[in-house]
């Protein structure tokens, strides 16, 4: 008996067309396009949409039941069957993507509904100018062009979106934040909902997920093509799997402290603090380099934090990330604090300072101002708008309510993430004098006194309203007048690595001569050289968007390769 699949028609992704598409010549072709059963992906390449897939599976089930009843036995043509096997060394899919919230897209239906009209052309030129054209323009363009369609594609799998957002005031409204069922506000790590939807959809399509199975090596054919993988199950059982095409998506080096120091010069837990997600060990990149893949620059999606405080004591953290005075260990300002909400710019500035450290300072009058008026900068996914929890969090922090890894009563339940802070190392202080600030932070006292004097003059003294050093807007110039003073140490941190493997716009892995390696594709952060030297927070949601869109491109191109005249059969 055939299986019955049911769903609400209101939830079905089936974009219909009023007019006949220009490329459709056959009547069946026109009708399937107009009925929302197929969609064009590239010239001569179409994908089945949910309605068509369901129809085909129903027909297959009926034929299979009838043939089984007649005593027939089913055979699988390996190439024609299109079998997909996904090897995953952990017990779940997604890796670092589960930590995210949103996808970048431009010209999406959600943006248009929100009356946000920013074109693909404008977004492309803005991004390329930001990277100084050190990004592969063809790849960026292809990614941006398909980004809106990818939002529709995900919605067809059941993913819902909270809406479109800016990350900070001067960024673009490109964040398509994933909705968590049962909530009506942005939620941290909500991307895990989308990862599950994608995985479930893959299972429904017949993808064979091999969990707890790590790929140890790749198999190279006589003609230089990649023809398979060698893997190992958790119990040590070896596996050798031949393939017509291989796609690598191993998530970078975010959990490999040795590779971070080797390729970027940062010592984890000392001057760089990252989300150390198990599995992101760089093994994929090392395998590809060993096979002759072109090594590209490895960078980091840099942000900043206060170890043991950020994302734990959220009111303390958010208050100390406001655009107030920040100095380095020399006791001198080093940036326009207006950009404190741009985590990339702030992280980059911190990387240039002694011990990669910045020290933010506020006083009791600023605290009182925030208690009365709310914070200057609001991080919407943290939901901290005021100082209602200020006193309670202070008490907990100074009472030692920290545990190893920086977690406490405010921490996430996610036990797979380590933040790298010492439970005994405080990075937030309450001080009664300027001298005490210097004593607890190690900052140069004489320079600090001079800096505060100059800064106060800019705020309400002889030069009131004019930041002659870095041109911070007058509305954010708040003087330090009255103890107690509150101080936080900020350090660079990173969500994960970016880049390492050179690819082209088709996500083909390139060799050292920049020639494509046949049947070999890579995607995600392993290949994210498009961000050049600095992640573009003006286009928020870009990391996850690039990961998913590059994966789509790799999949489509792998299929096209197997159906092309360029295909090299591993058995030949």
C-alpha positions as CSV (number, residue, x, y, z in Angstrom):
1,X,0.0,0.0,0.0
2,X,1.4,3.4,-1.0
3,X,2.2,5.9,1.7
4,X,0.0,8.9,2.2
5,X,1.5,12.4,2.7
6,X,-0.7,15.2,3.7
7,X,-0.1,18.9,4.3
8,X,-2.0,22.2,4.4
9,X,-2.2,23.7,0.9
10,X,-1.6,27.1,2.6
11,X,1.9,25.9,3.6
12,X,2.8,24.5,0.2
13,X,5.5,26.3,-1.7
14,X,4.1,26.5,-5.2
15,X,4.9,29.8,-7.0
16,X,2.6,30.0,-10.0
17,X,3.0,32.1,-13.1
18,X,0.4,34.1,-15.0
19,X,2.2,34.2,-18.3
20,X,4.0,31.5,-20.3
21,X,7.8,31.6,-19.6
22,X,9.8,32.7,-22.7
23,X,12.1,29.6,-22.5
24,X,9.3,27.1,-22.4
25,X,8.5,25.6,-25.8
26,X,6.6,22.4,-25.1
27,X,3.1,22.5,-23.7
28,X,4.1,20.2,-20.8
29,X,7.0,22.5,-20.0
30,X,4.9,25.6,-19.9
31,X,2.2,24.0,-17.8
32,X,4.7,22.6,-15.2
33,X,6.4,26.0,-14.9
34,X,3.1,27.9,-14.6
35,X,1.7,25.4,-12.1
36,X,4.6,25.8,-9.7
37,X,6.0,22.3,-10.2
38,X,9.4,23.2,-11.5
39,X,11.7,26.2,-11.5
40,X,14.7,27.1,-13.6
41,X,18.1,27.1,-11.8
42,X,20.4,27.7,-14.7
43,X,20.4,27.4,-18.5
44,X,18.9,24.0,-19.3
45,X,18.8,23.0,-15.6
46,X,15.5,22.8,-13.6
47,X,14.7,21.7,-10.2
48,X,11.5,20.0,-9.0
49,X,9.4,22.0,-6.5
50,X,7.5,20.3,-3.6
51,X,4.3,19.7,-5.6
52,X,6.2,17.9,-8.4
53,X,8.3,15.9,-6.0
54,X,5.2,14.8,-4.1
55,X,3.5,13.8,-7.4
56,X,6.5,11.8,-8.6
57,X,6.9,10.1,-5.2
58,X,3.3,9.1,-5.3
59,X,3.6,7.7,-8.8
60,X,6.8,5.8,-7.8
61,X,5.0,4.3,-4.7
62,X,2.1,3.1,-6.9
63,X,4.4,1.6,-9.5
64,X,6.6,0.0,-6.8
65,X,3.6,-1.5,-5.0
66,X,2.2,-3.0,-8.2
67,X,5.6,-4.4,-9.3
68,X,6.2,-5.8,-5.8
69,X,2.8,-7.6,-6.0
70,X,3.8,-9.1,-9.4
71,X,7.0,-10.5,-7.9
72,X,9.4,-8.0,-9.6
73,X,12.7,-7.0,-7.9
74,X,13.9,-3.4,-7.9
75,X,17.4,-2.6,-9.2
76,X,19.2,0.8,-8.8
77,X,21.3,2.2,-11.7
78,X,24.0,3.9,-9.6
79,X,24.6,6.8,-11.9
80,X,21.1,7.4,-13.0
81,X,19.7,6.9,-9.5
82,X,21.5,10.0,-8.3
83,X,22.2,8.6,-4.8
84,X,23.6,11.2,-2.4
85,X,25.6,10.2,0.7
86,X,26.5,12.8,3.3
87,X,29.2,11.8,5.8
88,X,29.1,13.8,9.0
89,X,31.6,13.1,11.8
90,X,29.3,14.5,14.5
91,X,25.8,13.3,15.5
92,X,24.0,16.2,13.8
93,X,24.0,18.4,10.8
94,X,24.8,22.1,10.6
95,X,27.9,22.7,12.7
96,X,28.6,26.4,13.2
97,X,25.4,27.3,11.3
98,X,23.3,26.2,14.3
99,X,24.8,29.2,16.2
100,X,23.4,31.7,13.7
101,X,20.1,33.6,13.3
102,X,19.6,34.8,9.8
103,X,20.4,34.8,6.1
104,X,21.4,37.7,3.9
105,X,19.2,38.1,0.8
106,X,18.5,41.0,-1.5
107,X,15.3,41.7,-3.5
108,X,13.4,39.0,-1.5
109,X,9.6,39.0,-1.2
110,X,10.0,39.7,2.5
111,X,12.0,42.9,1.8
112,X,9.5,44.0,-0.7
113,X,6.6,43.4,1.7
114,X,8.5,45.5,4.2
115,X,8.9,48.2,1.5
116,X,12.7,47.9,1.6
117,X,13.9,48.3,-2.0
118,X,17.6,47.7,-2.3
119,X,18.6,46.2,-5.6
120,X,21.0,43.3,-6.4
121,X,23.1,45.8,-8.4
122,X,23.4,48.2,-5.5
123,X,24.2,45.4,-3.0
124,X,26.8,43.9,-5.4
125,X,28.6,47.2,-5.9
126,X,28.4,48.1,-2.2
127,X,29.9,44.7,-1.2
128,X,32.7,44.8,-3.9
129,X,33.7,48.3,-2.8
130,X,33.8,47.1,0.8
131,X,36.2,44.3,-0.1
132,X,38.2,46.6,-2.5
133,X,37.5,44.0,-5.2
134,X,39.6,41.4,-3.5
135,X,36.6,39.1,-3.7
136,X,35.7,36.9,-6.7
137,X,33.2,39.2,-8.4
138,X,31.6,36.4,-10.4
139,X,31.0,34.3,-7.3
140,X,29.6,37.3,-5.3
141,X,27.3,38.2,-8.2
142,X,26.0,34.6,-8.5
143,X,25.4,34.4,-4.8
144,X,23.6,37.7,-4.6
145,X,21.5,36.9,-7.7
146,X,20.1,33.6,-6.2
147,X,19.9,34.8,-2.6
148,X,16.2,35.8,-2.8
149,X,15.3,32.5,-4.5
150,X,17.0,30.6,-1.7
151,X,14.7,32.3,0.8
152,X,11.8,30.9,-1.2
153,X,13.5,27.6,-1.5
154,X,13.8,27.3,2.3
155,X,10.3,28.4,2.8
156,X,9.2,25.5,0.6
157,X,10.9,23.2,3.2
158,X,8.8,24.7,6.0
159,X,11.2,27.4,7.2
160,X,9.4,30.5,8.4
161,X,11.0,33.9,8.8
162,X,10.5,36.5,11.6
163,X,11.1,39.3,9.1
164,X,13.9,41.4,7.8
165,X,16.2,43.4,10.1
166,X,19.3,45.5,10.3
167,X,22.1,44.4,12.6
168,X,22.9,47.9,13.6
169,X,21.6,51.3,12.6
170,X,23.8,51.9,9.6
171,X,23.7,48.4,8.2
172,X,21.3,47.3,5.4
173,X,18.1,45.5,6.1
174,X,19.2,42.1,4.8
175,X,18.9,39.8,7.8
176,X,16.1,37.3,7.2
177,X,15.8,36.1,10.7
178,X,14.5,32.5,11.1
179,X,11.4,32.1,13.2
180,X,11.3,29.7,16.0
181,X,7.8,28.1,16.3
182,X,5.9,29.5,19.3
183,X,7.8,32.8,19.5
184,X,7.2,36.2,17.9
185,X,10.6,37.8,18.4
186,X,14.2,37.2,17.2
187,X,15.8,34.3,19.1
188,X,19.4,33.4,19.4
189,X,20.6,30.3,17.6
190,X,17.3,30.1,15.8
191,X,19.1,28.9,12.6
192,X,19.0,25.4,14.1
193,X,15.3,25.3,13.1
194,X,16.2,25.8,9.5
195,X,19.1,23.3,9.6
196,X,16.6,20.7,10.9
197,X,14.1,21.5,8.1
198,X,16.8,21.2,5.5
199,X,18.0,17.9,6.9
200,X,14.5,16.5,7.1
201,X,13.9,17.5,3.5
202,X,17.1,15.8,2.5
203,X,16.0,12.6,4.2
204,X,12.6,12.9,2.4
205,X,14.5,13.1,-0.9
206,X,16.5,10.1,-0.1
207,X,19.8,11.5,1.1
208,X,21.7,8.9,3.1
209,X,23.2,10.7,6.2
210,X,26.0,8.8,7.7
211,X,26.5,10.3,11.2
212,X,29.5,9.7,13.5
213,X,31.5,8.9,10.3
214,X,34.6,11.0,9.7
215,X,36.1,11.3,6.2
216,X,39.8,10.6,6.5
217,X,41.0,10.9,2.9
218,X,39.8,11.6,-0.6
219,X,40.4,9.2,-3.6
220,X,41.9,10.7,-6.7
221,X,41.5,9.2,-10.2
222,X,44.1,8.7,-12.9
223,X,42.9,11.8,-14.7
224,X,43.1,14.1,-11.6
225,X,39.4,13.9,-10.8
226,X,38.1,13.1,-7.3
227,X,36.3,9.8,-7.4
228,X,35.5,8.9,-3.8
229,X,36.2,9.2,-0.1
230,X,37.7,7.0,2.6
231,X,35.8,7.4,5.9
232,X,35.8,5.8,9.3
233,X,32.9,5.1,11.7
234,X,33.0,6.0,15.3
235,X,33.7,2.3,16.2
236,X,36.7,2.3,13.8
237,X,35.0,0.6,10.9
238,X,36.6,1.8,7.6
239,X,34.5,2.8,4.7
240,X,35.4,3.4,1.1
241,X,32.8,5.1,-1.1
242,X,33.2,5.7,-4.8
243,X,31.5,8.7,-6.3
244,X,30.9,10.6,-9.5
245,X,31.3,14.0,-7.7
246,X,32.4,15.0,-4.2
247,X,31.4,18.1,-2.3
248,X,33.4,19.2,0.8
249,X,31.7,21.4,3.5
250,X,33.7,21.0,6.7
251,X,33.2,24.3,8.4
252,X,36.7,25.7,8.7
253,X,39.2,25.8,11.7
254,X,37.2,27.5,14.4
255,X,38.0,24.7,16.9
256,X,41.7,24.3,16.0
257,X,43.7,26.6,18.2
258,X,47.0,25.5,16.6
259,X,45.8,26.4,13.0
260,X,44.3,29.7,14.2
261,X,47.7,30.7,15.6
262,X,49.6,29.4,12.6
263,X,47.4,31.1,9.9
264,X,46.3,34.2,11.8
265,X,48.8,34.7,14.6
266,X,46.2,34.8,17.4
267,X,46.5,32.8,20.6
268,X,43.1,31.4,21.6
269,X,42.1,32.2,25.2
270,X,44.8,34.9,25.4
271,X,44.1,37.6,22.7
272,X,41.4,35.8,20.6
273,X,38.2,34.2,22.0
274,X,36.1,32.1,19.6
275,X,33.1,29.9,19.7
276,X,34.9,26.6,19.8
277,X,32.3,24.3,18.1
278,X,33.4,20.6,18.1
279,X,34.2,19.3,14.7
280,X,35.5,22.5,13.1
281,X,39.1,21.2,13.2
282,X,40.3,22.1,9.7
283,X,40.6,18.4,8.7
284,X,38.8,19.1,5.4
285,X,41.0,22.0,4.5
286,X,44.2,20.0,5.3
287,X,42.9,17.1,3.1
288,X,42.2,19.4,0.2
289,X,45.6,21.2,0.5
290,X,47.3,17.8,0.5
291,X,45.5,16.9,-2.7
292,X,46.8,20.0,-4.5
293,X,43.9,22.4,-3.9
294,X,45.0,26.1,-4.1
295,X,45.4,27.4,-0.6
296,X,43.7,30.7,-0.1
297,X,44.0,33.2,2.8
298,X,42.4,32.0,6.1
299,X,40.7,34.8,8.0
300,X,38.2,35.1,10.9
301,X,34.8,36.6,11.2
302,X,36.0,39.0,13.9
303,X,33.8,40.4,16.6
304,X,34.7,41.3,20.2
305,X,33.6,40.3,23.7
306,X,34.3,40.5,27.5
307,X,35.2,37.0,28.4
308,X,33.0,35.6,31.2
309,X,30.5,38.4,30.7
310,X,29.4,38.7,27.1
311,X,26.3,36.5,26.4
312,X,26.3,35.5,30.1
313,X,25.6,38.7,32.1
314,X,23.8,40.3,29.2
315,X,22.8,43.6,30.9
316,X,26.4,44.2,32.1
317,X,27.7,43.2,28.7
318,X,25.4,45.3,26.6
319,X,25.9,48.4,28.9
320,X,29.7,48.2,28.5
321,X,29.4,47.9,24.7
322,X,27.7,51.4,24.4
323,X,29.6,54.2,22.6
324,X,31.4,55.6,25.7
325,X,35.1,56.1,26.4
326,X,37.4,53.2,25.5
327,X,41.2,53.2,25.9
328,X,44.1,50.8,25.3
329,X,46.8,49.7,27.8
330,X,48.6,52.9,27.1
331,X,45.6,54.8,28.4
332,X,44.8,56.4,25.1
333,X,41.7,56.3,22.9
334,X,42.2,54.4,19.6
335,X,38.8,54.5,17.8
336,X,35.6,56.4,17.3
337,X,33.4,54.6,19.9
338,X,30.4,55.4,17.7
339,X,31.3,52.2,15.9
340,X,31.0,50.0,19.0
341,X,27.8,48.5,17.5
342,X,29.8,47.4,14.4
343,X,31.5,44.4,15.8
344,X,33.8,43.9,12.8
345,X,35.2,47.4,13.0
346,X,35.6,47.2,16.8
347,X,37.3,43.8,16.6
348,X,39.7,45.0,13.9
349,X,40.6,48.1,16.1
350,X,41.3,45.9,19.1
351,X,43.6,43.6,17.1
352,X,45.9,46.6,16.7
353,X,46.3,47.3,20.4
354,X,48.7,45.9,23.0
355,X,47.6,42.4,24.1
356,X,44.6,43.0,21.7
357,X,42.8,44.7,24.6
358,X,40.5,47.7,24.9
359,X,39.1,49.1,28.2
360,X,35.6,50.6,28.3
361,X,34.9,53.0,31.1
362,X,31.6,54.6,32.4
363,X,30.6,56.2,35.6
364,X,27.6,56.3,37.9
365,X,26.1,59.3,36.0
366,X,26.1,57.3,32.8
367,X,24.5,54.4,34.6
368,X,21.8,56.7,35.9
369,X,21.3,58.1,32.4
370,X,20.7,54.6,31.0
371,X,18.4,53.6,33.9
372,X,16.3,56.7,33.0
373,X,16.5,56.7,29.2
374,X,17.5,53.2,28.1
375,X,20.6,52.2,26.2
376,X,21.9,54.1,23.2
377,X,22.4,50.9,21.2
378,X,19.9,48.0,21.3
379,X,21.0,44.5,20.3
380,X,17.5,43.1,19.3
381,X,18.3,39.4,19.7
382,X,19.6,40.0,23.3
383,X,16.5,42.0,24.1
384,X,18.3,44.3,26.5
385,X,16.8,47.8,26.3
386,X,17.2,49.0,29.9
387,X,19.1,48.4,33.1
388,X,16.4,46.6,35.1
389,X,18.8,43.7,35.8
390,X,21.9,45.8,36.4
391,X,22.1,45.6,40.1
392,X,21.2,41.8,40.2
393,X,23.7,40.9,37.6
394,X,26.4,43.0,39.4
395,X,25.7,41.1,42.6
396,X,25.9,37.7,40.9
397,X,29.0,38.6,39.0
398,X,31.0,39.9,41.9
399,X,29.8,37.0,44.1
400,X,31.6,34.6,41.8
401,X,28.5,33.2,40.0
402,X,30.7,32.0,37.2
403,X,31.6,28.5,36.2
404,X,34.4,27.2,33.9
405,X,33.8,28.3,30.4
406,X,32.2,31.5,31.5
407,X,28.8,30.0,32.0
408,X,26.5,30.9,34.9
409,X,22.8,31.2,35.7
410,X,22.3,33.4,32.6
411,X,24.1,31.1,30.3
412,X,22.8,29.0,27.5
413,X,22.1,25.3,28.0
414,X,24.2,24.5,25.0
415,X,27.0,22.3,26.4
416,X,28.7,21.8,23.1
417,X,30.1,25.4,23.1
418,X,33.1,26.6,25.0
419,X,33.9,30.3,25.4
420,X,37.4,30.1,26.7
421,X,37.2,32.3,29.8
422,X,38.7,31.6,33.1
423,X,36.2,31.4,35.9
424,X,38.6,33.2,38.2
425,X,39.6,35.9,35.8
426,X,37.3,38.9,36.1
427,X,37.1,41.3,33.1
428,X,34.4,43.6,34.6
429,X,35.2,45.8,37.6
430,X,33.7,48.4,39.9
431,X,36.2,51.1,40.9
432,X,36.1,54.0,43.3
433,X,39.0,56.0,41.8
434,X,40.9,56.4,38.5
435,X,43.9,54.9,40.3
436,X,42.0,51.8,41.0
437,X,41.0,51.5,37.3
438,X,44.7,51.5,36.4
439,X,45.6,49.0,39.2
440,X,42.9,46.5,38.1
441,X,43.4,46.7,34.4
442,X,47.1,47.5,34.0
443,X,46.4,50.7,32.0
444,X,49.0,53.5,32.1
445,X,47.7,55.8,35.0
446,X,49.2,59.1,33.9
447,X,48.0,58.8,30.3
448,X,44.6,57.6,31.5
449,X,44.2,60.7,33.6
450,X,45.2,62.9,30.7
451,X,42.8,61.1,28.3
452,X,39.8,61.4,30.7
453,X,40.6,65.2,31.2
454,X,40.7,65.7,27.4
455,X,37.6,63.6,26.8
456,X,35.6,65.4,29.5
457,X,36.5,68.7,27.8
458,X,35.0,67.4,24.6
459,X,31.9,66.3,26.4
460,X,31.0,69.4,28.5
461,X,34.1,71.5,28.9
462,X,35.9,74.0,26.7
463,X,35.4,72.0,23.5
464,X,31.9,70.7,24.3
465,X,30.3,68.8,21.5
466,X,33.4,68.3,19.4
467,X,35.5,65.2,19.3
468,X,38.6,66.6,17.8
469,X,40.3,63.2,17.9
470,X,37.9,60.8,16.1
471,X,34.7,62.9,15.4
472,X,32.3,60.9,17.5
473,X,28.8,62.5,17.3
474,X,28.1,64.9,20.2
475,X,25.1,63.0,21.4
476,X,27.4,60.1,22.5
477,X,29.9,62.3,24.3
478,X,29.2,61.5,28.0
479,X,31.8,62.7,30.6
480,X,33.2,60.7,33.5
481,X,32.3,62.7,36.6
482,X,31.4,60.6,39.5
483,X,32.4,57.3,41.1
484,X,31.8,54.5,41.2
485,X,33.4,53.8,37.8
486,X,32.5,50.6,35.8
487,X,35.2,49.1,33.6
488,X,35.2,46.2,31.1
489,X,38.1,44.6,29.2
490,X,37.2,43.9,25.6
491,X,39.1,41.4,23.4
492,X,38.7,40.3,19.8
493,X,36.6,37.1,19.3
494,X,35.5,35.2,16.3
495,X,32.4,33.2,15.2
496,X,34.6,31.0,13.0
497,X,37.1,31.0,10.2
498,X,36.6,32.2,6.7
499,X,38.4,30.9,3.6
500,X,41.3,28.6,3.0
501,X,40.2,26.8,-0.2
502,X,40.2,28.6,-3.6
503,X,37.1,28.0,-5.7
504,X,35.5,29.6,-8.8
505,X,32.0,30.8,-9.2
506,X,30.8,27.3,-9.8
507,X,32.3,26.2,-6.4
508,X,34.8,24.0,-8.2
509,X,38.0,23.4,-6.2
510,X,40.9,25.0,-8.0
511,X,44.4,23.6,-8.2
512,X,47.6,25.6,-7.8
513,X,47.4,26.6,-11.4
514,X,43.8,27.9,-10.8
515,X,42.4,25.1,-12.9
516,X,39.2,23.3,-11.8
517,X,39.7,19.8,-10.4
518,X,37.1,17.6,-12.2
519,X,34.2,16.4,-10.1
520,X,35.4,18.3,-7.0
521,X,33.5,21.0,-5.2
522,X,33.7,22.8,-1.9
523,X,31.4,25.3,-0.1
524,X,30.7,27.1,3.1
525,X,33.2,28.8,5.3
526,X,36.1,26.6,3.9
527,X,35.7,28.7,0.7
528,X,34.5,32.0,2.1
529,X,37.3,34.1,0.6
530,X,34.6,36.5,-0.7
531,X,34.9,38.4,2.6
532,X,38.5,39.4,1.9
533,X,40.1,40.8,5.1
534,X,37.0,41.8,7.0
535,X,33.5,40.3,7.3
536,X,30.9,42.8,6.0
537,X,28.5,43.5,8.8
538,X,26.8,46.1,6.7
539,X,25.3,43.1,4.9
540,X,24.1,41.2,8.0
541,X,23.4,37.5,7.6
542,X,26.1,37.0,5.0
543,X,28.0,34.1,6.5
544,X,25.0,31.7,6.6
545,X,23.7,33.0,3.3
546,X,27.0,32.3,1.7
547,X,27.1,28.8,3.2
548,X,23.7,27.8,2.0
549,X,23.9,29.5,-1.4
550,X,27.4,28.1,-2.1
551,X,26.1,24.7,-1.1
552,X,23.2,25.1,-3.6
553,X,25.6,26.1,-6.3
554,X,27.9,23.2,-5.6
555,X,25.0,20.7,-5.8
556,X,23.6,22.1,-9.0
557,X,27.0,22.2,-10.6
558,X,27.8,18.6,-9.5
559,X,24.6,17.4,-11.2
560,X,25.3,19.4,-14.3
561,X,28.9,18.0,-14.4
562,X,27.6,14.4,-14.3
563,X,25.3,15.1,-17.2
564,X,27.9,16.9,-19.3
565,X,30.4,15.8,-21.9
566,X,33.1,16.8,-19.4
567,X,32.1,14.0,-17.0
568,X,34.9,11.5,-16.3
569,X,33.5,8.2,-15.3
570,X,35.5,6.7,-12.4
571,X,35.1,3.3,-14.0
572,X,36.7,4.3,-17.3
